[in-house]
Amino acid sequence: MDRRSHTFQDVDALLQGLEPKPPVEALVFDRRGLVRILQLWLMERHQYRRWVAGTPAELEVVSEIMYWDEVLAWVRSQPQEELILSNRVVTP
């Protein structure tokens, strides 16, 4: 019986073009806590909007409020008690 090794001799050619995927990092949020934080932050932004009413800053604040209000609505609509935010880590 022939017991020769059948390993690939040119490993670099075998791995050519393959890049390792960066690791995944995740952050777990308590949904109720996140809802409360977003509500408080939105109330603060609404107060600031009233303070800067009629100035150029008002448009930026209104845009922020609209964006984070949508985020809050999405968080509230999630049925699970924990939300997971994940991202691939990109290393230089």
RAVENVEN-V505208 format. One line per field, one symbol per residue. ss: DSSP state (H for helix, E for strand, C for the rest). phi: phi as a letter, one per 30 degrees, with the letter a starting at -180 (. if undefined). burial: I if it has 24 or more other ideal C-beta (glycine too) atoms within 12 Angstrom, else O. Layout:
# RAVENVEN-V505208
ss->???
phi->???
burial->???
This chain:
# RAVENVEN-V505208
ss->CCCCCCCCCCHHHHHCCCCCCCCEEEEEEEHHHHHHHHHHHHHHHHHHHHHCCCCCHHHHHHHHHHHHHHHHHHHHHCCCCEEEEEEECCCC
phi->.dcddcdddcddddceiccddddccbbccdedddddddddddddddddeddceicedddddddddddddddddddddddddbcccbaddccd
burial->OOOOOOOOOOOOOOOOOOOOOOOOOOOOOOOOOIIOOIOOOIOOIOOOOOOOOOOOOOOOIOOOIOOIOOIIOOIOOOOOOOIOOOOOOOOO
